Amino acid sequence: MPGTRALAPEPPEQSAGAMGGGPAFSPLYQQIKTLLLRSLQAGEWQPGQAIPSEAELALRFRVSQGTVRKAIDELAAENLLLRRQGKGTFVSTHDEEQTRYRFLRLAPDAGGPPNLARRLLQCHRMRSSGEVASALGLAPGAPVVEVRRLLLDGERPVVLDDLWLHGELFKGLTGEVLAQWRGPLYRLFELQFSVRMIRAEEKIRAVAAGPEDAALLAVPAGSPLLLVERRSFTYGDRPVELRRGLYQTDHHHYRNELS
């Protein structure tokens, strides 16, 4: 970024003990990664846009291309950047095939990616409860946008989603906007609200369907459901969405990859 100072050469790696308990130094590529993250957070490069080449970034930060490459490799592994062979490196979006269902782990038993239609049930602004405010790092009573929707496999309801979104960041989000949008929801957030979901954390438990939820999911009351509670974060590890999904798993399963 313009005005960025040249970084000092990377010091030799030493353990805290070897340094007499002195401060630990961040490897140079991690410093470059931090600078790239700042540019992403500031919106210097928008989702889907190419970032400068490794050579240009090396010149800008006055480091080697290898150092820049290592920083970019880490950001690509975290799905923040996307390398395209022969084309360059791009800011990832939730419109890409490999990231479109990044946070949706529900998979059909028949195989293949999920292909679920959406049915909006409600969208309105409200004052946050203490629980929602705490999850989003807000003061109790701060404004949030509450969304309820169904995800359907054909005509079969599969997921009942309740979402609470940071009210200040999602000014202008209405039921009309959601009803007219045809792409991934997180892509809408990127394009119209400049909010990018970069990571999420989930809690999962088995529950029994209550009467209202059972009616919406077209299952008998008391049927077993999977409750998936997700908090999604944007840059700076800032929570911006709380989501509770009730999953009907007669023909689907929750799938994850562990490493």
N, C-alpha and C positions, 0 to 999 in steps of 0.2 A: 504494500500500500504506500502511496506517496508519503514521504516524510519518515518512513520506517528506518530506524538506525541499523547500521551493520551490526551483525551479531558477532560476539567474540568467538574465537575458535573453541571447539568443544574440548573441555578439560579431560584429562585422563580419568577413567572411571575409578573411583575409590570408595571403599566402604565407609560407613559412618565412623567405625572404630578406627580405621586407618587415618581418618581426618581429625581424630581427637574429638569427635562429637560435633564437628563443625557443620555448616549447612550443606545439604545434598544439592548437587548440581544436576539440572535437567539436561539430558542429551540434546545435542543441537537439533536433531530432526524433530524432537518433541517441541522445541521452541518454535520451529517452523510450522508444525502442526497447529500450535496455539494461535499463531498469527493468521493462518488460513481459516481457522474456525472463527476468528474475530471478523474476518472479511465476509464469511458466509452469514454470520449473525447480523452484520451491519447491512446485508443486502447488496453488497458490491457485485455479487454474481447471483442471479436469480435461479430458482429451480428450472432445470432443463437447459440452462445456458452453459456454454463452454467456459472453463477457466483458462487463464494464460498457460502457455506451454511450460514444461519443466525448465527449459532454457531461460524463458522470460522471468519465471519466478526465481530462478537461481541468481539472475542478474539483479532483480529487485531486492532480494534479501542478502545478496553478496555471500552466497554459500555455493557449494557444489551442487550439480544436478543430482548426484547420488543422494545427497541429504534431502533435497526436495522430493525425490522419488520415494524415499522411505516414508516421509510424512504423508504423501498422497496415498501410498499403499495402505497405511493404517486407516485413513479416512474412507478409502474404498471398502476395506474390510468391515467398516462400521456402517456401510450403506449410505454414507453422506456424499460420496463422490462415485461416479460411474465411469470406468474406462471403456472406450469404444475403439476397437482395433482400427488403426489407420485414420481415426477421426479426432482423437484427443480425449480429454477428460472433462466430464460434465457434472454439474450439480444434480444429484439424484432427485427424482420426483416420485410422487406416489402414483404417477400415471404409467411408469415403466412396468413391464410385465413381471420382472423379478421382484419389484417392491410393491406392487399394487395390493397384494394380499399379505404383506409382511407381518401385520399385526393380527390378521384373522387366521387362526390355526384350525378352523373347522374344515374338514375335508370329507367329501362324499365317499361312502363305502365302495362305490363303483370305481373310484380312482379319479385322477385328474384334479385340476384346481377348482375351487368353489365357483359357482356361477349363480349368484343369488340376486334376485330382484329386490327392490326396496319399496316399502309402502309406508309413507309418513303418516303418523297418527296425531302428533301434535308438536308444536314448537312455540315457545313463549319465553319472555324474559321474566325473571322472578328474583326475589331476595334469597340468598343462599342460606341453607340450614347450617348449623355449626359443623356437622359432619362433612358436608360438601365444601364449605369454606376451608376447613382444615386440610382436606385433601388437595385443594388447589392453592393453598398458601394465601388465602384471602381473609379479610376480617369478616366475622359473622354478619350476615345481612348484606354483604356486598352483592352487586348484581351478577347473575349468571344467566346463560341461555340454557333452557331445558328442552331436550328433544326426545321424543319417543317414536320408535319406528319398528317395523317388522322387516326381517329379511326372509325371503321366500324362495324355495326351490320349486319352480313352476307355480302351482297354486298352494303348495304345502308350506305353512309357516315353519321356519326352522329356528330363528333367533328373534327374541324380543329384546330390543336394545333401549336402555335409558341412558342418555348422555347429559352431562352438565359441563358447560364450556365457560371459560373465563369471560365475563360480561364485557369488560373494557376492550379486550382484544377482538371480540366478535360482534361489535356494533354493526347493525345492518343485517345480521343474519336473521332471516324470517322464514316462515313456512313456505312462502311463495318462492323464495330463492332456492330452498331445498327441493321443492317440488319440481322446479324447472331444470335442476342440475341432473345431468345424465352420467357423469363420470364418477370416479372414486371420491368419497367424501373428503378425504384428506387432500386430494388435489384441489378441490374447491377452496379449502382453507389456505392452501399455498397461493392460489391465484388471486383470490378476492380479499384475503385478510392478511396476507404475508406472514402466516403462521405455519411453520413446518414442524411436523411431528417427527422427531429423530430417534426416540426410543420410548419404550413402554415397560411397565412392570405389571404383573398380573397375580391375582389370587384366585384359586379355583376350589369350589366345594360342591358336593351333591346336595340338592334341596328337593323338596316336594312342591309341586305346582299348587299355588293358591287358586281360588275360584276365578278371579279376574284374569290372572296370567294364563290359566288353563284355557279359558274361553278364547283368548287372543291367539294362543298357539294351537288351538283345536285339539286338545288332549284332555282326558278326564282329570278332574281335580285330584290332587295327590300323586299324579304321575311323576316319575323321577326326571329331574332336569339338572343340567350342569350350570351352575352360577359362576360366571367369569367376570371378575371385577378388575378393571384396567385403569391405570393412570398413565397418561401419555405426556411426554415432555418435549419442549422445544429447546433451542439453544440455551446454554447457561444452566441446564438442568432445571428449567422452570416448568412446573406442572401447569398444564392449560386445559386438560380434559380429564374428567372422571366418567367412566363408562361401566355400567352393569348390564351384562347380557345373560339372558336365560336361554340356554341351548337345548334344543330338542334333538336327541341323538339316536332316534330309531334308525335313521338312514345315513347318519353322519358320525364322525368321530373327531375328537380333539387330537391333533397331530403336532408333535414338536420334534426338533432335532437337538440332541445333546452332544457336546464335545468337551 
